[in-house]
Amino acid sequence: MTSWRIRPASRADTQAIVALEAEAFGGASWGAKAVADGLVERNVRVIVASTDDAVTPVGFAFWRNAGDEAEILSIGVARRMQRRGCARALLGEIISAARGSGVRSLFLEVDVANAAAAILYQSLGFEKVGRRKRYYRNGGDALVMRLIL
Ligand SMILES: CC(C)(COP(=O)(O)OP(=O)(O)OC[C@H]1O[C@@H](n2cnc3c(N)ncnc32)[C@H](O)[C@@H]1OP(=O)(O)O)[C@@H](O)C(=O)NCCC(=O)NCCS
């Protein structure tokens, strides 16, 4: 089993996160500028995951904390490293940090067509609480999911 090292992203990780985000999201990518802006935005926290024997991140997550609610903004894992528990480790870190900051509800949006991500979130206890019509650029709907902490 892969053992994951999760840490806060630093400025030095910018290029790696930009590349990972582009790889993970393809045509639905935020793009380099939005990723770089997210890294320095107040209230947005960014964490990265690497394997024990490497420093370069292979997974990332952006999340935002606002009082007793928090939201996962983006999460992605390099294709070659998927299905090894990386996203689960990143989400576990967010859940425990959110709990520690007094967050009661953790939200996210996921494309209705993204079965892999929805299965992952459900396995962690997230429940579907709503649907946003034509939320994505490609016209796809988003499911709103919530985890009560
Ligand atoms: C979704 C994503 C982040 C999952 O990352 P990951 O590191 O591969 O996920 P994990 O290995 O932690 O998977 C945990 C569980 O999620 C579910 N899961 C993950 N990928 C899956 C897939 N392709 N098909 C079915 N279930 C999947 C499984 O239940 C898995 O547990 P298992 O491997 O023991 O069966 C990754 O596929 C990705 O980067 N996708 C592109 C970007 C994206 O869609 N991000 C989410 C936007 S809301």
The ligand as an SDF file (V2000), in Angstrom:
LIG
                    3D

 48 50  0  0  0  0  0  0  0  0999 V2000
  -11.3570   11.5620   -8.4650 C   0  0  0  0  0  0  0  0  0  0  0  0
   -9.8690   11.4350   -8.1470 C   0  0  0  0  0  0  0  0  0  0  0  0
   -9.4130   12.6990   -7.3970 C   0  0  0  0  0  0  0  0  0  0  0  0
   -9.6630   10.2030   -7.2430 C   0  0  0  0  0  0  0  0  0  0  0  0
   -8.2900   10.1400   -6.8730 O   0  0  0  0  0  0  0  0  0  0  0  0
   -7.6000    8.7600   -6.4260 P   0  0  0  0  0  0  0  0  0  0  0  0
   -6.3600    9.0850   -5.7030 O   0  0  0  0  0  0  0  0  0  0  0  0
   -7.4790    7.8690   -7.6090 O   0  0  0  0  0  0  0  0  0  0  0  0
   -8.6960    8.1660   -5.4450 O   0  0  0  0  0  0  0  0  0  0  0  0
   -8.4190    7.0530   -4.3190 P   0  0  0  0  0  0  0  0  0  0  0  0
   -7.3770    6.1030   -4.7950 O   0  0  0  0  0  0  0  0  0  0  0  0
   -8.1890    7.7380   -3.0160 O   0  0  0  0  0  0  0  0  0  0  0  0
   -9.8260    6.3240   -4.3380 O   0  0  0  0  0  0  0  0  0  0  0  0
  -10.5920    6.1310   -3.1920 C   0  0  0  0  0  0  0  0  0  0  0  0
  -11.8890    5.4500   -3.5820 C   0  0  0  0  0  0  0  0  0  0  0  0
  -12.6480    6.2470   -4.4910 O   0  0  0  0  0  0  0  0  0  0  0  0
  -13.3320    5.4000   -5.4330 C   0  0  0  0  0  0  0  0  0  0  0  0
  -12.7640    5.6290   -6.7700 N   0  0  0  0  0  0  0  0  0  0  0  0
  -11.7000    6.4020   -7.0980 C   0  0  0  0  0  0  0  0  0  0  0  0
  -11.4960    6.3770   -8.4390 N   0  0  0  0  0  0  0  0  0  0  0  0
  -12.4400    5.5560   -8.9550 C   0  0  0  0  0  0  0  0  0  0  0  0
  -12.7460    5.1260  -10.2730 C   0  0  0  0  0  0  0  0  0  0  0  0
  -12.0300    5.5310  -11.3530 N   0  0  0  0  0  0  0  0  0  0  0  0
  -13.8080    4.2980  -10.4480 N   0  0  0  0  0  0  0  0  0  0  0  0
  -14.5400    3.8850   -9.3990 C   0  0  0  0  0  0  0  0  0  0  0  0
  -14.2970    4.2540   -8.0970 N   0  0  0  0  0  0  0  0  0  0  0  0
  -13.2590    5.0740   -7.8900 C   0  0  0  0  0  0  0  0  0  0  0  0
  -13.0540    3.9740   -4.9760 C   0  0  0  0  0  0  0  0  0  0  0  0
  -14.0690    3.6550   -4.0400 O   0  0  0  0  0  0  0  0  0  0  0  0
  -11.7000    4.1370   -4.3060 C   0  0  0  0  0  0  0  0  0  0  0  0
  -11.4340    3.1330   -3.3630 O   0  0  0  0  0  0  0  0  0  0  0  0
  -10.7780    1.7430   -3.8780 P   0  0  0  0  0  0  0  0  0  0  0  0
   -9.6490    2.0860   -4.8050 O   0  0  0  0  0  0  0  0  0  0  0  0
  -10.3250    1.1160   -2.5970 O   0  0  0  0  0  0  0  0  0  0  0  0
  -11.8810    1.0110   -4.5840 O   0  0  0  0  0  0  0  0  0  0  0  0
   -9.0150   11.2070   -9.4270 C   0  0  0  0  0  0  0  0  0  0  0  0
   -9.6230   10.1870  -10.1970 O   0  0  0  0  0  0  0  0  0  0  0  0
   -8.8630   12.4510  -10.2920 C   0  0  0  0  0  0  0  0  0  0  0  0
   -7.9320   13.2430  -10.1160 O   0  0  0  0  0  0  0  0  0  0  0  0
   -9.7940   12.6380  -11.2480 N   0  0  0  0  0  0  0  0  0  0  0  0
   -9.7590   13.7910  -12.1540 C   0  0  0  0  0  0  0  0  0  0  0  0
  -10.1340   15.0790  -11.4230 C   0  0  0  0  0  0  0  0  0  0  0  0
  -11.4800   14.9550  -10.7120 C   0  0  0  0  0  0  0  0  0  0  0  0
  -12.4380   14.4130  -11.2440 O   0  0  0  0  0  0  0  0  0  0  0  0
  -11.5350   15.5120   -9.4680 N   0  0  0  0  0  0  0  0  0  0  0  0
  -12.7440   15.5220   -8.6720 C   0  0  0  0  0  0  0  0  0  0  0  0
  -13.6250   16.6580   -9.0950 C   0  0  0  0  0  0  0  0  0  0  0  0
  -15.0730   16.8280   -8.0570 S   0  0  0  0  0  0  0  0  0  0  0  0
  1  2  1  0
  2  3  1  0
  2  4  1  0
  2 36  1  0
  4  5  1  0
  5  6  1  0
  6  7  2  0
  6  8  1  0
  6  9  1  0
  9 10  1  0
 10 11  2  0
 10 12  1  0
 10 13  1  0
 13 14  1  0
 14 15  1  0
 15 16  1  0
 15 30  1  0
 16 17  1  0
 17 18  1  0
 17 28  1  0
 18 19  1  0
 18 27  1  0
 19 20  2  0
 20 21  1  0
 21 22  1  0
 21 27  2  0
 22 23  1  0
 22 24  2  0
 24 25  1  0
 25 26  2  0
 26 27  1  0
 28 29  1  0
 28 30  1  0
 30 31  1  0
 31 32  1  0
 32 33  2  0
 32 34  1  0
 32 35  1  0
 36 37  1  0
 36 38  1  0
 38 39  2  0
 38 40  1  0
 40 41  1  0
 41 42  1  0
 42 43  1  0
 43 44  2  0
 43 45  1  0
 45 46  1  0
 46 47  1  0
 47 48  1  0
M  END
$$$$
